[in-house]
Every structure is written in structure tokens, then in C-alpha cells.
């Protein structure tokens, strides 16, 4: 979680320095919802003029957003959406096909403009012969139709909002990867969660608060 109150000279949003905080655990979405909500409250959720939830389009993310952040603007990470197009192009035209790259690039231009309907129409025009490829096409249509109101990227940019979840991707590497995925490491869930909790506190600037709570307990 982080706050954003400024944009650069070109109008791109900038994270407020030192505002990023982390929560995490290996747990179900039902357990994670209260955790991230509590973290957002600490971050200043109740004072925020506008709240944005960025995700990759997974239903469980929107489930948490609907329950704990019902007033939030929901955004599918642009780069995940582009990746769906690139992967579909490879499935339909072949993994090394130049046509696959051209097809995905043209659809990505429409996507960047927030014209999700045009993207869906282009996918619907595909007529692959193999049943497994037809199934991937069907899944892609469902993905973009289900998330189309979360993909109005031109409109979102015009409001000065983030459309990419790079902060989250970097956080996964910083909080989890650098500490728990080193060579030869093996973890139980309980022990991994204990380290994750410490990492989140340390990287969120809540180290002293964490130990004060432990001492009080």
C-alpha cells in the first residue's frame, strides 16, 4: 500500500516518498482481507480522497475489494492485461511467429486507449481449428469482458492514477523472494509467515511498533 498525491512533469503519477507499507502471509483470501484492510487503515485509508485497488484480474482480489474497499476504483494491471494478449497471440499463431507479435501489439494499442470492446471484438474474430486453442480464446474473451470496466486506461491516466502494479511485483521480490527463496531454503508455512511478518514490519518502518506490541503482550 502507498499514497500518491503528485505527478511528474509529464503527468505520470509518483508515489509519495516513504509511504509504501507491506502486509503479507501465506493464507487464504478470507484471512488476507482483514489483514490488508487493517494495513490500509494504518496507511491512512479513512483520510484518503480517492482509493484505488490494483490487481491482475483474479476474482478473489475483486472479492476483497468489494468487501473491504467497496468505494475504490478497481484497476487491472495494464501489463498483466498486455501479457494475456501476448500469450494468446502465441497460442493462436505460434510462439515464435512474427504475426503473433503484430497481432498482440495492435490489440495492446487499443487496450492502452481503454477500448476494451475493440479488443474483445478482435479476439472473437479468431477462428482457430484446434479445440484447445478455441478454449484459450474463450478464456481470453471472458477475461476481458469480465474486467472491461477495470481497463479504461486512458480515462484512468487522465485522472493521474496508476495503471500498473509494479510496486506490488517489486514488493513480492523484496519482501518474500530476497529472504525466503535463497538457494536450498525450505520452509514450513508457520515459520515462513513469521519471517514474512518481520520483513513487512521492517520494510514498512514499523519495527519499533512491532517489538513494543510484543513486549506489551
C-alpha positions in Angstrom: 0.0 0.0 0.0 1.2 3.5 -0.7 -0.1 7.1 -1.1 0.1 9.2 -4.3 -0.5 12.9 -4.3 1.7 14.2 -7.1 2.5 13.7 -10.7 5.7 14.3 -12.7 6.1 16.9 -15.4 4.7 14.5 -18.0 1.6 13.8 -15.9 2.6 10.4 -14.7 1.7 9.6 -11.0 4.5 9.4 -8.4 4.5 7.5 -5.2 4.8 9.7 -2.1 8.3 9.1 -0.8 8.5 6.7 2.2 4.7 6.0 2.0 4.9 2.3 1.0 3.9 -0.3 3.6 3.6 -4.0 3.3 1.4 -6.8 4.7 1.6 -10.4 3.7 1.2 -14.0 4.7 0.7 -17.5 3.2 -3.1 -17.7 3.9 -6.5 -17.8 2.3 -8.1 -14.8 0.7 -10.7 -14.8 3.5 -7.9 -14.3 6.0 -5.9 -11.9 3.9 -8.8 -9.5 3.5 -8.9 -8.2 7.1 -5.1 -8.1 7.1 -4.8 -5.8 4.1 -7.8 -3.7 5.3 -6.0 -3.1 8.7 -2.8 -2.2 6.9 -4.7 0.3 4.7 -6.3 1.9 7.8 -2.8 2.4 9.3 -1.7 3.8 5.9 -4.5 6.5 6.1 -7.4 4.8 4.3 -10.0 6.9 6.2 -8.4 10.2 5.2 -8.0 9.3 1.5 -9.9 11.3 -1.0 -9.6 8.5 -3.6 -8.8 4.8 -3.2 -7.5 2.5 -5.9 -7.2 -1.2 -5.9 -4.8 -2.6 -8.4 -4.9 -6.3 -9.3 -4.2 -8.8 -12.1 -7.9 -9.6 -12.6 -8.2 -12.6 -10.3 -11.7 -12.9 -8.9 -10.5 -13.2 -5.3 -8.9 -9.8 -5.4 -12.1 -8.1 -6.5 -13.9 -10.1 -3.8 -11.6 -8.5 -1.2 -12.1 -5.1 -2.8 -15.9 -5.4 -2.8 -16.0 -6.3 0.9 -13.3 -4.1 2.4 -13.0 -1.2 -0.2 -16.4 -1.0 -1.8 -15.9 2.6 -2.9 -12.5 2.0 -4.5 -11.6 2.4 -8.2 -10.6 -1.1 -9.4 -7.9 -1.3 -12.0 -6.5 -4.4 -13.7 -2.7 -4.0 -14.0 -2.1 -2.9 -17.6 1.0 -5.2 -18.0 -0.9 -8.3 -16.9 -3.6 -7.4 -19.5 -1.0 -7.0 -22.2 0.6 -10.3 -21.2 -2.8 -12.0 -21.8 -2.8 -10.7 -25.3 0.8 -11.7 -26.0 0.2 -15.2 -24.6 -3.0 -15.6 -26.7 -1.2 -14.4 -29.9 1.5 -17.1 -29.3 -1.1 -19.8 -28.7 -3.0 -18.9 -31.9 -0.2 -18.1 -34.3 2.8 -19.9 -32.7 5.3 -18.9 -30.0 7.9 -17.6 -32.5 5.6 -16.1 -35.0 6.0 -12.5 -36.1 2.3 -12.4 -36.8 1.7 -13.2 -33.1 3.7 -10.1 -32.1 2.0 -7.9 -34.6 -1.4 -9.1 -33.5 -0.7 -8.6 -29.8 0.8 -5.1 -30.5 -2.2 -3.9 -32.4 -4.6 -5.1 -29.7 -2.4 -3.6 -27.0 -2.7 -0.2 -28.7 -6.5 -0.5 -28.4 -6.1 -1.7 -24.8 -3.9 1.3 -23.9 -6.7 3.6 -25.2 -9.2 1.8 -23.0 -11.1 0.5 -26.0 -11.7 -3.0 -24.4 -14.7 -3.6 -26.7 -12.4 -3.4 -29.8 -10.0 -5.9 -28.1 -12.9 -8.3 -27.4 -14.2 -8.0 -31.0 -10.7 -8.8 -32.4 -10.4 -11.9 -30.2 -13.9 -13.0 -31.2 -12.8 -12.9 -34.9 -10.2 -15.5 -34.3 -11.2 -18.9 -35.7 -8.6 -21.5 -34.6 -9.1 -25.0 -35.6 -7.8 -26.9 -32.6 -10.2 -27.3 -29.7 -7.6 -26.4 -27.0 -6.8 -23.2 -28.8 -10.5 -22.4 -29.1 -10.7 -22.8 -25.3 -7.9 -20.3 -24.8 -9.7 -17.8 -27.0 -12.9 -18.4 -25.0 -11.0 -17.7 -21.7 -9.4 -14.6 -23.1 -12.8 -13.2 -24.2 -14.2 -13.9 -20.7 -11.2 -12.3 -19.0 -11.5 -9.0 -21.0 -15.3 -8.9 -20.9 -15.4 -9.5 -17.1 -12.8 -6.9 -16.4 -13.6 -4.3 -19.1 -14.6 -1.6 -16.7 -11.3 -2.1 -14.8 -9.4 -1.4 -18.0 -10.3 2.1 -19.1 -6.6 3.1 -19.1 -6.8 6.4 -21.0 -9.5 7.6 -18.5 -7.5 6.4 -15.5 -4.4 8.1 -16.8 -6.3 11.4 -17.3 -7.1 11.3 -13.6 -3.4 10.9 -12.8 -3.8 7.4 -11.4 -1.5 4.4 -11.6 -2.4 1.7 -14.1 0.4 -0.7 -13.3 1.1 -2.9 -10.2 4.9 -2.8 -10.4 5.1 -1.7 -6.8 3.4 -5.0 -5.8 5.6 -7.1 -8.1 8.7 -5.4 -6.6 7.4 -5.9 -3.1 7.0 -9.7 -3.7 10.6 -9.9 -4.6 11.8 -7.6 -1.8 9.7 -9.0 1.0 9.5 -12.6 0.0 12.0 -13.5 -2.7 15.2 -12.0 -1.2 14.7 -13.6 2.1 12.7 -16.9 1.7 13.8 -18.1 -1.8 17.5 -18.3 -1.4 19.4 -21.4 -2.5 18.5 -24.6 -0.6 15.9 -23.0 1.7 12.9 -25.0 2.8 10.1 -23.5 5.0 7.1 -24.6 6.9 4.1 -22.3 6.5 4.2 -21.2 10.1 7.9 -20.3 10.0 7.6 -18.6 6.7 4.8 -16.5 7.9 6.8 -15.5 11.0 9.6 -14.2 8.7 7.2 -12.5 6.4 5.7 -10.6 9.3 9.1 -9.5 10.4 10.0 -8.4 6.9 6.8 -6.5 6.4 7.4 -4.6 9.7 11.0 -3.8 8.9 10.4 -2.6 5.4 7.3 -0.7 6.4 9.1 1.3 9.1 7.1 -0.4 11.9 9.9 -2.3 13.6 9.8 -0.5 16.9 6.0 -0.7 17.0 6.2 -4.4 16.4 8.5 -5.0 19.4 6.5 -2.7 21.6 3.4 -4.8 20.9 5.3 -8.0 21.6 6.6 -6.6 24.9 3.1 -5.5 25.9 1.7 -8.9 25.1 
